[in-house]
Amino acid sequence: MEKLSVSLEDYIEEIYNQVLKNGHAKVTAIADALNVKKASVTGALNVLADKKLINYVPYSPITLTVEGEKIAGNILLKHEKLSEFFIEVLGIEKNEALETACKMEHIVSDRLFNNMVKLTRYVKTNLKDIIKNLY
């Protein structure tokens, strides 16, 4: 599967969030959440359906295919782990961390991402020793 555009990744992530919350997604809710027009949502849904990442029929609830759920889960995991890195390791304020993670989740390489996760785990595990050695 070719890499999705940043825009399509945002759509599939939002669909995933709505499916987790409601069991399905709806065009209006996606448009509201992403602050876009319904026509833009419909265009993106058609592309995602063509790629077999979502189950979409106009005017019906939208769900993810197995492959779509896998991709969306990976995007959400990146978002969560990047936010955690910014907050726990770099001490960035939560809102800024979430906003930055949303942008970076689309461009960060797997290698860089994995190293950030390892560093976060290390810092959280050894925080007391790290602070003790600072002073």
Legacy VTK file of the C-alpha trace (Angstrom):
# vtk DataFile Version 3.0
C-alpha trace
ASCII
DATASET POLYDATA
POINTS 135 float
0.000 0.000 0.000
1.343 3.410 -0.967
1.667 6.038 1.736
-1.431 8.151 2.280
-1.324 11.924 1.985
-1.333 13.955 5.194
-4.940 14.921 4.494
-6.084 11.310 4.018
-4.236 10.290 7.181
-6.161 12.983 9.068
-9.432 11.649 7.677
-8.697 8.026 8.538
-7.534 9.019 12.030
-10.752 10.956 12.623
-12.857 8.075 11.298
-10.980 5.751 13.666
-11.630 8.055 16.635
-15.333 8.228 15.804
-15.587 4.464 15.293
-13.972 3.916 18.697
-16.441 6.331 20.281
-19.658 5.557 18.360
-19.099 2.310 16.457
-19.124 4.231 13.159
-18.403 7.652 11.658
-20.657 10.117 9.844
-19.837 12.681 7.169
-21.151 15.639 9.190
-19.201 14.642 12.302
-15.986 14.223 10.268
-16.519 17.613 8.612
-17.108 19.278 11.986
-14.109 17.629 13.642
-11.706 18.488 10.816
-13.289 21.873 10.099
-13.822 21.107 6.405
-16.814 21.087 4.057
-18.940 17.969 3.640
-17.972 17.845 -0.056
-14.303 17.561 0.941
-15.159 14.722 3.306
-17.109 12.906 0.605
-14.172 13.200 -1.807
-11.761 11.811 0.777
-14.161 9.002 1.688
-14.386 7.948 -1.953
-10.581 7.793 -2.179
-10.308 5.824 1.081
-13.067 3.456 -0.080
-11.280 2.960 -3.431
-8.150 2.044 -1.469
-10.281 -0.427 0.516
-9.503 1.277 3.829
-13.098 2.134 4.749
-16.568 0.779 4.165
-18.490 3.682 2.676
-21.841 4.011 0.950
-23.383 7.511 0.756
-25.789 8.316 3.603
-24.716 5.254 5.576
-22.492 4.934 8.662
-18.778 4.696 7.835
-16.553 1.976 9.256
-12.957 0.893 8.727
-11.761 -2.213 6.942
-9.181 -4.377 8.708
-6.399 -2.674 6.720
-7.870 0.775 7.426
-8.033 0.019 11.135
-4.401 -1.081 11.107
-3.253 2.122 9.381
-5.409 4.331 11.603
-4.155 2.559 14.727
-0.555 3.201 13.685
-1.262 6.893 13.077
-2.966 7.219 16.466
-0.112 5.372 18.183
2.384 7.785 16.650
0.258 10.716 17.793
0.062 9.410 21.353
3.747 8.477 21.637
4.960 11.740 20.095
2.742 13.700 22.503
4.128 11.667 25.381
7.711 12.403 24.238
7.052 16.143 24.017
5.342 16.276 27.412
7.364 13.749 29.440
10.842 14.236 27.963
10.853 17.795 26.657
8.427 19.317 29.171
6.248 20.894 26.488
2.795 22.131 27.512
0.039 19.630 26.650
-1.826 21.685 24.014
1.371 22.518 22.150
2.541 18.908 22.415
-0.740 17.590 20.951
-0.698 20.121 18.118
2.934 19.393 17.240
2.398 15.635 17.438
-0.517 15.969 15.010
1.807 17.578 12.472
4.791 15.311 13.055
2.911 11.990 13.033
2.721 12.279 9.257
6.394 12.912 8.545
8.457 11.242 11.263
10.439 8.241 10.031
9.942 4.869 11.706
13.544 4.923 12.925
13.237 8.360 14.517
9.858 7.458 15.999
11.183 4.231 17.513
14.160 6.062 19.011
11.870 8.695 20.524
9.738 5.945 22.085
12.862 4.272 23.520
14.148 7.573 24.915
10.764 8.326 26.485
10.696 4.891 28.111
14.274 5.355 29.370
13.590 8.802 30.821
10.377 7.705 32.515
12.064 4.609 33.969
15.157 6.465 35.158
13.736 9.891 35.967
14.717 9.858 39.637
18.330 9.004 38.786
18.449 11.585 36.001
17.199 14.336 38.325
19.564 13.236 41.098
22.529 13.467 38.722
21.518 16.962 37.591
21.949 18.379 41.079
LINES 1 136
135 0 1 2 3 4 5 6 7 8 9 10 11 12 13 14 15 16 17 18 19 20 21 22 23 24 25 26 27 28 29 30 31 32 33 34 35 36 37 38 39 40 41 42 43 44 45 46 47 48 49 50 51 52 53 54 55 56 57 58 59 60 61 62 63 64 65 66 67 68 69 70 71 72 73 74 75 76 77 78 79 80 81 82 83 84 85 86 87 88 89 90 91 92 93 94 95 96 97 98 99 100 101 102 103 104 105 106 107 108 109 110 111 112 113 114 115 116 117 118 119 120 121 122 123 124 125 126 127 128 129 130 131 132 133 134
